[in-house]
Amino acid sequence: MTDLVNGGMAAATQSHPIQQPAPTQPSELDQLPDRDPEETAEWGASLAAVTRAAGPHRASYLMRRTLEHAERAGLGLPPLLETDYVNTIPTAAEPAFPGDEAMERRITAWNRWNAAAMVTRGSRDGLGGHIATFASAAWLYETGFQHFFRGKEADGSGDQLYIQGHASPGIYARAFLDGRLTEAHLDNFRREAGGSGLPSYPHPRRLPWLWEFPTVSMGLGPISAIYQARFNRYLANRGIKDTSNSHVWAFLGDGEMDEPESTAALALAGRERLDNLTFVINCNLQRLDGPVRANFKIVQELEAQFRAAGWHVVKALWGSAWDELLAADASGALLRRLREVPDAQFQTYATRDAAYIREHFFGADPELARLGQGLTDAKLTECFHTSRAGHEPRKVYAAYRAAMEHKGAPTVVLAQTVKGYTLGPGFESRNANHQMKKLTGKEFRAMRDLLELPIPDSALDDQLVPYAHPGADSPEVRYLQERRAALGGPAPARKVHPVALPEPSAKPFETLAKGSGTQEIATTMAFVRLVKDLMRDKETGRRWVPIVPDEARTFGMESLFPTAGIYSPLGQTYDPVDRDQLLYYKEAANGQILNEGITEAGSMADFTAAATSYATHGEPMIPFYIFYSMFGWQRTADQMWALADQLGRGFLIGATAGRTTMTGEGLQHADGHSHLIASTNPAAVAYDPAFAYEVGVIVRDGLRRMYGPDAEDVFYYLTVYNETKVQPPMPAGEGVEEGILKGLYRYKSAEPADEGAPRIQLLASGTAIHWALEAQKLLADDWGVAADVWSATSWSELRRDALSCDAAQLNGEDRVPYVTRALAGAPGPVLAVSDWMRAVPDQISQWVEQDWYSLGTDGFGLSDTREAARRHFGVDAPAIVVAALDRLARRGEVKPTAVREAAERYGI
């Protein structure tokens, strides 16, 4: 304190005009007792003296140093959310670079060239591609590949790399250099129809030996990376696999950070201290069509967001050309100017000459103008055009090393680059460079000269620019391969270690097959009871991963709390309010349940990490994620598509399903369309079971298909209901189980009727089976109509089978769809009913030989009783009866007057 006061007083002879401080506003400190007001006043006077004598910049500097000292002393003060617009690691503090920088520059040059050549060659046929992103981020990737990213040949897990989607050409170029891809592969970029092409972006389903994570749907990479890092800790804490050597790296764009999912889970990563996670944000200040923050500074905004969320922030902004300039800034004028210039203006500087920079940047302040006078035009343009930390391997290495050495928090590296770097003035920092797909011959020659590549002019005369390779036994390739061998093998890489799980005990499934006796239970509860029993299995029980976005009690899962425990890396540091109850809220470091709070996006990211653990870590896990069905596919279908891309396996459970079973909540909770959305996902095996025994058969088959010896890359979607009913035993008969799995079987035939009585087939799924059964009785008792009731467990699986049969027939194979065979010869028309919109059952109509009609819950939901809602949509038992009579009347099998009479009788 004495030095601060004396420093201020000693400089009091100098005069610095400053603004008077604003009147003191009330603050939280006013509530705290001040035990020494005189000392407090002395501190304030000292700060005022320094400000008057040495200027606000000096006062600010001293305060920053004081706060830094307080933080290091562990005084518990809130951290600063924003620092100066300079590198976090000064040049003097940069660690020694461990590699051969000249060699790595040559390797990076080859990769830059081939990435640009691949996209340009593809563009001749209109295929396009992206050049500018990798051009800006090349060193961010290369430094990682050469020194940090661990491969899978050590412990089978290695590091998990979330590559920015638009940077894929650079990753392909590197795989070409190290021999994993050929020129033929590169020429098949975006040519996948023949089966040997390279997908546009990271797509594990299309290139499963290379890509692990699909990331081009912006925003999904960041949230997926956070939950992957968290799941790695989950596996370790539960004793399933030691993941302490696995690090998650997510490469992101600064524009991508505008996506809500990009920042949705930052606090989770900070709260759980995920120091096994590093975000690398390529801050080239451009989104797809222009500046990310035209009138502001995206780097400063991101720094504040991440610091507030508990992250360690490393800013790597300026290249070495700035060292001299920053060192000469004794007055702080340069720092002030860097803070105030908005990003869009800085982009303009990157494209203008030295005279413009002198006038518009340095001319804003007399002290700054004097600073600029000592700089040559060449130095100015170097600084403002290309000298960014993200383009210098030493500065990138320093940032990554700081990230790896920091413990107790995740790290974000904010690396500033120039979008389109090395592609020439026509690309660099231009708003349109994301849409620019090719270079001209002149631009390639300039790029070759800049990169110092040994490519002769004669090779560039052809209209088709050549790929370039130094040779399989060249020093560059040997160096690259030696570095990768030292780090555990190639990266990125995806490896599947086939591990078939043993079949669980048959007893839990047999219990469901017996029915519930006289007890009424919902299919939701039937599923939860089944999984609870399966989690007790000695062989596979520990591999179940229950995931719920809050409201576990809504789904009857509180019985799992004390036995399985809720995962928390901190354990339970408090005495739970319900500790004296049997089903108390139990958290544990080795807890099995992932109770995520109100975040469907986070829960889906959890699910994806668990569903792909069989490949990422060689440890098959069995996730089930249970959610309000309305808030699953409607909210997070994009993540479910990414799950399919990533070849994930597990059970998605849409609870409180249908449009009429959750009606007290209103239309926002009324799902009548998730099965339609699910049907669009080729990897989703979707079922709408009506009874508990159907749930058991489907889950057992799902375990066989996803975790058996011939595991398939699919995931299951089951809708279950909260409407309690007596669950019947599984009917006898050879075809029942097959029908459940294929999607349709006759549940209850019509009672014997008079010969010649009108006949109709009622197809129902899920909870609608109960309305159909009631309608069956009404039709028989009141109208003399015989109705067979069929349980349609999966409309979409019936459709897929039919589509495959159609395709086979076009190839000369005589195959009849299962739905056609199942209904063959069934008398009368077919009437389908469900708690879904009519488009769901209508998926199979063209393969049904009988007259087809459907009932459904099209439109918005509403709040009322279930009975009133079903009457509103026209799907209850009387409505089914009226619709059935109408179809029969059209065929002349009942009197037309019967339809009106029935409507009047039932009050429709």
Protein Blocks (a to p, Z undefined) as FASTA:
>chain_A
ZZmmmmmmmmmmpccdddddddddddfklmpccfblmlmmmmmmmmmmmmmmnojklmmm
mmmmmmmmmmmnonopacdfbdcdddfbafklpccdfbdfklmmmmmmmmmmmmmmmmmm
mmmnongpafklmmmmmmmmmmmmmmmmccfklnonopaddddfklmmmmmmmmmmnopa
cfklmmmgoiaknopaccfbacfklmmmlpmbdcklghjlmmmmmmmmmmmmmmmmnoma
ccklpccdddddfklmmpmklmmmmmmmmmnopakbccddddehpafkbcfblmlcfklm
mmmmmmmnopacdddfbcfklmmmmmmmmnommmmmmmmmcfklmmmmmmccfklmmmmm
mmmpmklmmmmmmpcfklmmmmmmmmcfklcfklmmmmmmmmmmpghiacdddddddehi
hnajklgopaklmmpcbdcfklmmmmmmmnopacdfklmmpmbdcdddebjkbmklmmmm
mmmmmnopaaddddddddddddddfklmmmmmnonojaccdfklmmmmmmmmmmmpmklm
mmpccddeejklmnopmmmmmmnopadfklpabdcfklmpmkbcdddfkbfbdcebjafk
lmmmmmmmmmmmmmmnopacdddddddfklmmmmmmmmmmmmmmnopacddddeheajkl
mmmnojmlmccklmmmmmmpmkbccdddfbfklmmmmmmmmmmmmmmmklccdddddddd
fbdcddddddedjklmmmmmnopacfbdcddddehiacdddddehjllmmmmmmmmmmmm
mnopacdddddfblklmmmmmmmmmmmmmnopacddfklmmmgoiacjdddddfbdfklm
mmmmmmpmbdcdddddedjdddddfklmmmmnopafklmmmmmmmmmmmnopacfklmmm
mmmmnoZZ
